[in-house]
């Protein structure tokens, strides 16, 4: 059986932690930053953790060897 292909767009957006959780960079921190509060921008800096119900989809279909 041939190898499965990794979805390269997903590989650039998601990464795995050591315990198997999926990390991603939060959105809304690219432009039009003047109207956003400092607190909001500060909280957007940290990586987000994907909800547990979405992890199997990312693991099986998008990043099979991740």
C-alpha positions in Angstrom: 0.0 0.0 0.0 1.4 3.4 -0.9 2.3 6.0 1.6 -0.4 8.6 2.5 0.4 12.2 1.5 0.6 14.9 4.1 -1.6 17.9 3.6 1.1 20.5 3.4 -1.1 23.4 4.2 -2.1 21.6 7.5 1.6 20.8 8.2 2.4 24.5 8.2 -0.5 25.4 10.5 -0.5 22.6 13.1 2.2 20.9 15.3 2.0 18.3 18.0 3.0 18.5 21.6 4.8 15.7 23.4 1.6 14.5 24.9 -0.2 14.3 21.6 -2.2 17.6 21.7 -2.4 19.7 18.6 -1.0 23.3 18.7 -1.9 26.1 16.3 -1.2 29.8 16.0 -4.3 32.0 16.8 -5.8 34.2 14.1 -6.4 38.0 14.1 -2.9 39.2 14.8 -1.8 40.2 11.3 -3.2 43.6 10.5 -5.6 46.3 11.7 -3.9 46.0 15.1 -4.6 49.6 16.3 -8.3 49.0 17.1 -7.5 45.8 19.1 -6.8 46.1 22.8 -3.4 45.4 24.2 -4.9 42.6 26.3 -6.5 41.0 23.3 -3.2 41.1 21.3 -1.3 39.7 24.2 -3.6 36.8 24.5 -3.4 36.1 20.8 0.4 35.7 21.0 0.2 32.3 22.7 -0.4 29.1 20.8 -3.9 27.6 21.0 -4.7 24.0 21.7 -7.1 22.3 19.3 -10.3 20.9 20.9 -10.0 17.1 21.6 -12.9 16.2 19.3 -11.0 17.7 16.3 -7.7 16.0 17.0 -8.5 12.6 15.3 -9.3 14.4 12.0 -6.0 16.2 12.0 -4.1 13.1 13.0 -5.7 10.7 10.5 -6.5 12.7 7.4 -4.4 15.8 7.5 -1.1 14.8 9.1 -1.0 11.0 9.0 2.7 10.8 9.9 2.8 13.8 12.3 
